[in-house]
Amino acid sequence: MSRSKECYRCRRERPVSDFIEKKNGMTYGMCSPCLSDILTAPREGKKIRLPHTATERICYLCKRTLPNGAFTRRSNGTYFSACKDCNKNVFAHRRRARMAEAEGSFTTAEWEALRKQYDRCPDCGRRWKDIPVLPRKTSPITRDHVIPISKGGRNDITNLRPVCYSCNSKKGDRPAA
């Protein structure tokens, strides 16, 4: 029985074997050839402002025109440049590749011991119990790489610190101050 699936980018019906399989047995919505096109495409030195409207936006990766609901909205009202599909299909692969190449590792016990050394977020100074927990999360604490993996940092306990989700999001891929 040969199963097929439609790629959301090229809109072609392809065999399921052309899609990357997730750990849970499901497959991503973008086929491998489209993903390769995006990852190997030359990057322009200067950013081009895409012509968005009040109801639609253009994804800078797949170049599709989609309704605003297909993009993640930030708390300040702006939208991410890539659609939700590309965030899930492209950026997850990039992060997984960086993490695989990063040296070092740590155990849950090491993380818990480090986390217990802090009674508050080291960046904003708020106590953990005073920080609201996001929906579908159990704690406001996130793992922050002091030197980001994308900038050559190690994925070991000496390069980690617990910070609140808000401070970790603001920091992005910059080294900790």
TAPENOR-V878351 format. One record per backbone hydrogen bond with DSSP energy under -0.5 kcal/mol. NH is the residue of the N-H (numbers start at 1). CO is the residue of the C=O. E is the energy in kcal/mol with one decimal. If there is no record, write none. Layout:
NH_CO_E ; NH_CO_E
This chain:
3_1_-0.7 ; 5_14_-3.0 ; 7_12_-2.0 ; 8_29_-2.2 ; 11_7_-1.5 ; 14_5_-3.1 ; 16_3_-1.7 ; 18_15_-2.4 ; 19_16_-1.9 ; 20_30_-0.5 ; 22_26_-3.6 ; 25_22_-1.6 ; 28_20_-2.2 ; 32_18_-3.4 ; 35_31_-2.2 ; 36_32_-2.6 ; 37_33_-2.2 ; 38_34_-2.1 ; 39_35_-2.5 ; 40_36_-2.1 ; 41_37_-0.8 ; 41_38_-0.5 ; 50_48_-0.5 ; 52_50_-1.4 ; 53_56_-2.6 ; 57_66_-2.7 ; 59_64_-2.2 ; 60_81_-1.6 ; 63_59_-1.4 ; 66_57_-2.8 ; 66_64_-0.6 ; 68_55_-2.0 ; 70_67_-2.4 ; 71_68_-1.9 ; 72_82_-0.5 ; 74_78_-3.3 ; 77_74_-1.7 ; 80_72_-2.3 ; 84_70_-3.0 ; 87_83_-2.4 ; 88_84_-2.2 ; 89_85_-2.7 ; 90_86_-3.0 ; 91_86_-1.4 ; 92_87_-0.8 ; 94_90_-1.9 ; 95_91_-2.5 ; 96_92_-2.3 ; 97_93_-2.4 ; 98_94_-2.4 ; 99_95_-2.8 ; 100_96_-2.1 ; 101_97_-1.8 ; 102_98_-1.4 ; 111_107_-2.1 ; 112_108_-2.8 ; 113_109_-2.3 ; 114_110_-2.2 ; 115_111_-2.9 ; 116_112_-2.0 ; 117_113_-0.5 ; 117_114_-1.2 ; 118_115_-1.5 ; 121_126_-2.6 ; 122_162_-0.7 ; 125_121_-1.8 ; 128_119_-1.2 ; 130_127_-1.3 ; 131_127_-0.6 ; 131_128_-1.2 ; 132_130_-0.5 ; 137_134_-1.8 ; 142_163_-3.2 ; 144_142_-0.5 ; 144_161_-2.3 ; 145_143_-0.5 ; 146_144_-0.7 ; 146_159_-2.8 ; 148_146_-0.6 ; 151_148_-1.4 ; 152_149_-1.8 ; 153_148_-2.5 ; 155_103_-3.3 ; 157_105_-0.6 ; 159_156_-1.9 ; 160_157_-1.1 ; 161_144_-1.4 ; 163_142_-2.0 ; 165_140_-1.6 ; 168_164_-2.3 ; 169_165_-2.1 ; 170_166_-2.1 ; 171_167_-2.2 ; 172_168_-1.6 ; 174_171_-1.4 ; 176_146_-2.3
